[in-house]
Amino acid sequence: MAELFLQIAISLDGYIEDADKNIEWMEFDTSFDPVVTATLRSIDGMIFGRRSHVLLHQFWPSAAETEGASADLIEQARLMNALPKYVLTHGVETTGWANSHAIRIDDIAKLKSEARRPIALFAGASAAQAALEHGVIDEIRLIQQPVVLGAGTPLFARNGRRRNLALVESRTFASGAVLSRYRIKNS
């Protein structure tokens, strides 16, 4: 059975988007590019929330054609477009992005059982919260940005449920962003 990890950028105060639903506060740090490329090479698929899937579909299909695109960006675009994409939704996904499939939260266990390599959950607070609540996430990878937003969309639900984590790795990047990997401890 493959594992599922959540990888997402977050502010120091725990938000994944600001009060205006904006993510322009995130630093684009080319020193992080090899990590993203290696992550994409290591997975069998990725899960997104519906809104995140729509937004990412606007960028990735033509990202490799961006003027001055680095070798990492070109490889990331190839992988993002080729890998299976699973959209956590209550309806049908209609973005038209190649190799995209609508799934429900209960389908994640089957995806994990059929995959040979890890599956990534990359975006969406609601999707992340639902996956955490259903106990299907094995690892959390937070890319903590050096910014305090003060308000916005929190990554973690304010449901009062405690989750114990074990730090696996912590790496700092040129922008001051910190990637911290945590295993979810079984209760």
C-alpha positions as CSV (number, residue, x, y, z in Angstrom):
1,M,0.0,0.0,0.0
2,A,1.3,3.4,-0.9
3,E,1.4,6.3,1.4
4,L,-0.4,9.7,1.0
5,F,1.4,12.9,1.9
6,L,0.1,16.4,2.1
7,Q,2.5,19.0,0.7
8,I,1.4,22.6,0.9
9,A,2.7,26.2,1.4
10,I,1.6,27.9,4.6
11,S,2.2,31.2,6.3
12,L,3.9,31.4,9.7
13,D,0.4,31.9,11.3
14,G,-1.1,28.8,9.6
15,Y,-2.9,30.2,6.5
16,I,-2.7,28.8,3.0
17,E,-4.3,31.9,1.4
18,D,-4.9,35.4,2.6
19,A,-8.2,36.9,3.6
20,D,-8.9,37.8,-0.1
21,K,-8.2,34.1,-1.1
22,N,-5.0,35.2,-2.7
23,I,-1.6,33.3,-2.7
24,E,0.6,36.1,-4.2
25,W,2.4,36.3,-0.8
26,M,4.2,33.1,-1.5
27,E,7.9,33.5,-2.5
28,F,9.0,31.8,-5.7
29,D,12.3,30.3,-4.7
30,T,14.3,28.6,-7.4
31,S,16.4,26.8,-4.8
32,F,13.3,24.8,-4.0
33,D,12.8,23.7,-7.7
34,P,14.9,20.5,-7.4
35,V,12.8,19.4,-4.4
36,V,9.6,19.9,-6.4
37,T,11.0,18.0,-9.4
38,A,12.2,15.1,-7.3
39,T,8.8,14.9,-5.5
40,L,6.9,14.8,-8.8
41,R,9.3,12.0,-10.1
42,S,8.6,10.0,-6.9
43,I,4.8,9.8,-7.0
44,D,2.1,7.8,-8.7
45,G,-0.4,10.6,-8.7
46,M,-1.7,13.7,-7.0
47,I,-4.9,14.9,-5.4
48,F,-6.2,18.4,-5.5
49,G,-9.3,20.2,-4.2
50,R,-11.7,21.2,-7.0
51,R,-10.8,24.9,-6.9
52,S,-7.0,24.3,-6.8
53,H,-7.3,21.9,-9.7
54,V,-9.0,24.6,-11.8
55,L,-6.3,27.1,-10.9
56,L,-3.4,24.8,-11.6
57,H,-4.9,23.7,-14.9
58,Q,-4.6,27.4,-16.0
59,F,-0.8,27.3,-15.5
60,W,0.7,23.8,-16.0
61,P,-0.4,22.8,-19.5
62,S,1.6,25.6,-21.1
63,A,4.2,26.2,-18.3
64,A,7.1,24.5,-20.2
65,E,6.6,27.1,-23.0
66,T,7.2,30.0,-20.6
67,E,10.0,32.2,-21.9
68,G,13.2,31.4,-20.0
69,A,11.7,28.3,-18.5
70,S,14.3,26.4,-16.4
71,A,15.0,22.7,-16.9
72,D,13.3,22.1,-13.6
73,L,10.1,23.9,-14.7
74,I,10.1,22.1,-18.0
75,E,10.4,18.7,-16.3
76,Q,7.8,19.7,-13.6
77,A,5.3,20.7,-16.4
78,R,5.9,17.4,-18.2
79,L,5.2,15.5,-15.0
80,M,2.2,17.7,-13.8
81,N,0.6,17.1,-17.2
82,A,1.4,13.4,-17.4
83,L,0.7,12.1,-13.9
84,P,-2.8,11.1,-12.8
85,K,-4.6,13.9,-11.2
86,Y,-7.4,13.2,-8.7
87,V,-9.9,15.9,-7.9
88,L,-11.6,15.6,-4.6
89,T,-15.1,16.8,-5.3
90,H,-18.8,16.0,-4.7
91,G,-19.6,16.3,-8.4
92,V,-17.9,15.8,-11.8
93,E,-14.6,17.4,-12.7
94,T,-14.9,19.3,-16.0
95,T,-11.6,21.3,-16.4
96,G,-10.4,19.2,-19.3
97,W,-6.8,18.8,-17.9
98,A,-5.3,15.6,-19.2
99,N,-5.5,12.5,-17.0
100,S,-7.8,14.1,-14.4
101,H,-10.4,12.1,-12.5
102,A,-13.1,13.1,-10.0
103,I,-13.0,11.2,-6.7
104,R,-14.7,11.3,-3.4
105,I,-12.9,11.1,0.0
106,D,-13.8,7.4,0.4
107,D,-11.9,6.6,-2.9
108,I,-8.5,7.6,-1.4
109,A,-8.0,4.3,0.5
110,K,-8.5,2.4,-2.8
111,L,-6.0,4.7,-4.6
112,K,-3.5,4.1,-1.9
113,S,-4.0,0.3,-2.1
114,E,-3.5,0.3,-5.9
115,A,-0.5,2.7,-6.1
116,R,3.1,1.4,-6.0
117,R,4.6,4.8,-5.0
118,P,3.4,7.6,-2.8
119,I,0.4,9.8,-3.7
120,A,0.6,13.6,-3.1
121,L,-2.2,15.8,-1.8
122,F,-1.0,19.2,-3.1
123,A,-3.6,21.9,-2.6
124,G,-6.9,22.9,-1.0
125,A,-7.7,23.5,2.7
126,S,-11.0,21.7,2.4
127,A,-9.4,18.7,0.7
128,A,-6.6,18.6,3.3
129,Q,-9.0,18.9,6.2
130,A,-11.2,16.1,4.8
131,A,-8.2,13.8,4.2
132,L,-6.9,14.5,7.8
133,E,-10.4,13.9,9.3
134,H,-10.7,10.6,7.4
135,G,-7.2,9.5,8.6
136,V,-5.8,8.8,5.1
137,I,-2.7,11.1,5.4
138,D,0.5,9.5,6.5
139,E,2.8,12.5,6.3
140,I,2.5,16.3,6.3
141,R,5.1,18.4,4.4
142,L,4.7,22.1,5.2
143,I,6.5,24.7,3.2
144,Q,6.4,27.5,5.7
145,Q,6.8,30.9,4.1
146,P,8.4,33.8,6.0
147,V,5.2,35.8,6.2
148,V,2.5,36.5,8.8
149,L,-0.9,37.1,7.1
150,G,-3.1,37.8,10.1
151,A,-6.1,36.3,8.5
152,G,-7.1,34.0,5.7
153,T,-7.9,30.3,5.1
154,P,-6.4,28.1,7.8
155,L,-4.9,24.8,6.7
156,F,-6.0,23.0,9.8
157,A,-9.7,22.8,10.8
158,R,-10.5,24.4,14.1
159,N,-12.3,21.3,15.3
160,G,-10.4,20.9,18.5
161,R,-9.0,17.6,17.5
162,R,-5.4,17.0,18.5
163,R,-2.9,15.2,16.2
164,N,0.5,14.2,17.3
165,L,3.3,14.5,14.7
166,A,6.9,13.4,14.6
167,L,9.5,15.7,12.7
168,V,11.2,13.7,10.0
169,E,13.2,16.4,8.2
170,S,13.6,20.2,8.1
171,R,15.3,22.2,5.3
172,T,15.7,25.9,4.8
173,F,15.8,27.5,1.4
174,A,17.2,30.8,0.0
175,S,13.9,32.7,0.4
176,G,13.8,31.8,4.1
177,A,11.1,29.2,3.5
178,V,11.3,26.1,5.5
179,L,10.2,22.6,4.4
180,S,9.2,20.5,7.4
181,R,8.2,16.9,7.0
182,Y,6.1,15.3,9.8
183,R,4.8,11.8,10.2
184,I,1.4,11.5,11.7
185,K,1.7,9.4,14.9
186,N,-1.0,6.8,15.4
187,S,-3.1,7.7,18.5
